[in-house]
Amino acid sequence: MTIEIKPRSGVAFILEKGQTLTVIDPLGEQVADLLAFNFDDVGEVISSGRTFDYLSRILLTKGDALYSNRSNVLLRIIEDTVGRHDFLLSPCSKDMFRIIYGDHDPCPGCFGNLAAALKPYRIEPDHIPVAFNVFMNVSVDELSGVLKVNPPLSRAGDHVSFLAEAKLIIGLTACSALQSNNFAFKPIHYEIS
């Protein structure tokens, strides 16, 4: 069954060990922020730093694992039709919209949407880490280190599938940042099998 996340919103749900989560971009050029917490101890969460350390690269795709802050594999990418995602930038937030864009009446952003969705699982906002930004296309200048957010490479129907290596609490959004989504907001679909 395919479930839709409405534009600029988020959800949280349980993913059992051995289940597959498939994140789908139904219309193209839409980012989804993904978080994973260990169901039995929410102090264990995906970690971009540990993942980069162990894989020795920042661009992840099929066959790569997402490690936790405790060096355990929480998710493994088993299918990827795009091959370009981000694990550098934190979820967009009211503060980000205010500081970077000067927006004085911002939307909650992915951070706010994740915090609201994860609240029933007793996950506090301060425990939200850098998300795995599915379909987000960020480049890093080789000489200056400057980050640039480019339009996503995903097209309608592109998807990424993750195998759960533990029982997890998943947070997932349809991203709210204009620049990340080529200046349009669209839904995200997901399936659990």
N, C-alpha and C positions, 0 to 999 in steps of 0.2 A: 504494500500500500504506500502510495506517495503522499507525503504530508507537506503542506505549503507553509512557509514562514512569510508573512506579509512584509512588504517593504518597510525598512526602518524599524524592525521589531526583532524580538528574540525569544527563544524557548530553552527549556532545560528538560532533560529526561534521563532515564537510566538505560545504559547499554550493557547487556550481560557479556561476560567473558565468552569469546568465541563468536559473538554476533558481528555482523558487518554493517557499518554505517556508510551509506552512499550519499554524498552531498552533490546536488545537481543544480546547475545554472540553467533554468528553463528558457530564458530569453537572451542570455549572453551579456558579458561585461558587468557582472554583479558579484561582489565579494561577499564571503561568509566568514565571520570570525568564529573559530572553534576552540573551545576549552574542554579539557578532560581532567576530572578529579577521581582519585581512588574512592570508590563507594565506601569502603570500610574505614578509611582514614582520609578525610578531605584535606589534611595537611600535605598530602602527596598530590602533586599537580604537574601537568606538562611543563617542561622547562626548555626554552629556546637555548639557553646557555649550555646546559648539559647535552642537548641534542647536537648543537654545533661542535662541542668538544669531541664527542664520540664519532661523529660522521666526518669531521674536518672540512665541512662546507656549509654554506648557508642556503643553497637551493636544493629543496627536497622533492622527491618524486617516488614513483613506484619502486618498492623494495626497501624504502627507508623507514626507520622507526622514529617515533616521537618518544623521547625519554622523559622521565619525571625528574623532579628536584632530588629524588633519592636514587637516581641512576637505574630505575627499572623501566622497561618498555611498557608504555600504556597503550599505544596505538601503533599499528604498522600500515603503511600505505600499500595496498595490494593492487590498485588500479588507478590510473591517472591519465585522462585524455588531454590534459593541458600542459602539465610539466612545469608550470611557473606559479609559485605561491610565495607568500612572505611569512617569515617568522622573526622579523626584526622589530616591527612597529606595534605599539600597544593599541588596545581597542580605542576607537575614537570616543571622545567624551565631551561633556559640556565645557570642561576646562580647555580641552584642545581647540574646540570651536571658538572659544573666547580668546585664547592666547594667540593662535595662529591666524584666525580669520576675522577677529574683532566682532564676533557675533555676540551681542549682549542679551539675546533671548534664545539660546540654543536648545536644540532637541536633546534628549538624554544620551544619544549616541549608542554605540555598541556597549560601552562600559555600563551605562545606566540600564540598558535593556538586559544585559547579562546579570547585573546585580539583582534586578527585580525577578528575573526568571530563576536564579539560583537561591534566592532567599528561603524558599520552602525547604531546601536541603541544608539549611544552616551554614551556608557559605557567605561570609561577610565580604563587602566590597574590597576591603584591604587585602583579601586573599586572591583577588583576580590578577593573574599574571599576564605576560605577553601572550596573545592568542596566536594560534596557527591560522593565518589569514588566507583561507582557501580562495584561489583565483586572483589574489592581489599581486600586482606586478610592480615591484619596487626594484630600482637599479641603484647601484652604488658606484660612484665615480672612482676609478682605480687610483687616481693621483690625489684628489682632494678629500675623498671619503664622503662627499655630499650625496645624500639620499634623494631620489626622485621617484615620485609616485606616478606611474604611467597607466594608461588604460589597461584593464584586464585583457588577457589574450583569449579568455573563454568565449565560446560561441554557444548558441542555443543548443541545449542538450549535453554539453560537456559535463563531466562528473569526475569525482575522486572518491574512491572507496577505502575505508579504514577498517582493519580487523582489530577488535578489542582483545588485548592481551590480559585484561583484568576486568572485574566488574567496575563500571565507571558511571559517574555523573557527567553528562555532556551538557555544555552550554553552546548554543549555536544561534547566529544572527543572520539577518539580511542587512548588510552594512549600511550605515547612515551617512558616511562621508562622501560628499560630492566628488572630490578629486579621485578617490579610490575606485569609483564606479563610472568613470567617464561622464560625470555630471548628469546622471539619471538614477532613479531608485526603482528597483525591481524586486520581485520575490526570489526566494531560494526554496528549492524543494529538497526533501531528504527521504530516504527509505532505510528501514532496518530489516535485515534478513539473517 
